[in-house]
Amino acid sequence: MGLVNKLKNKLHLKILKKIPTHKQLIHFYNAIKANTEKLKVLLLIKAQKTIID
């Protein structure tokens, strides 16, 4: 019984280490938001160029 619990705890710790922290999630979200903004700008520029051409 003790061994099974030890293994469960080890697995649980491994999983916990893989879950991103709140700070990492915010950072990730901000990075995605920034990239989305960049994409919007690029698409707008591309659209304008297409209209001009």
C-alpha positions as CSV (number, residue, x, y, z in Angstrom):
1,M,0.0,0.0,0.0
2,G,2.8,2.4,0.9
3,L,4.6,1.8,-2.3
4,V,1.5,2.6,-4.4
5,N,1.0,5.8,-2.6
6,K,4.7,6.8,-3.1
7,L,4.4,6.2,-6.8
8,K,1.2,8.2,-6.9
9,N,2.8,11.1,-5.1
10,K,5.8,10.9,-7.5
11,L,3.5,11.0,-10.5
12,H,1.5,13.8,-9.0
13,L,4.7,15.9,-8.5
14,K,5.8,15.3,-12.1
15,I,2.4,16.4,-13.4
16,L,2.4,19.5,-11.2
17,K,5.9,20.5,-12.5
18,K,4.5,20.3,-16.1
19,I,1.5,22.5,-15.4
20,P,2.5,26.1,-16.2
21,T,2.3,28.6,-13.3
22,H,0.0,31.5,-13.4
23,K,2.8,33.9,-14.3
24,Q,3.8,31.6,-17.3
25,L,0.2,31.5,-18.4
26,I,-0.1,35.3,-18.3
27,H,3.2,35.6,-20.2
28,F,2.0,33.1,-22.8
29,Y,-1.3,34.9,-23.2
30,N,0.4,38.2,-23.7
31,A,2.8,36.7,-26.2
32,I,-0.2,35.3,-28.2
33,K,-2.0,38.7,-28.0
34,A,1.1,40.5,-29.2
35,N,1.5,38.1,-32.1
36,T,-2.2,38.4,-33.0
37,E,-1.8,42.2,-33.1
38,K,1.3,41.8,-35.4
39,L,-0.7,39.5,-37.7
40,K,-3.5,41.9,-37.9
41,V,-1.2,44.7,-38.9
42,L,0.6,42.5,-41.5
43,L,-2.8,41.4,-42.9
44,L,-3.9,45.1,-43.1
45,I,-0.7,46.0,-44.9
46,K,-1.1,43.1,-47.3
47,A,-4.7,44.0,-48.0
48,Q,-3.7,47.6,-48.7
49,K,-0.9,46.5,-51.0
50,T,-3.3,44.2,-52.9
51,I,-5.8,47.1,-53.3
52,I,-3.0,49.4,-54.6
53,D,-1.6,46.8,-57.0
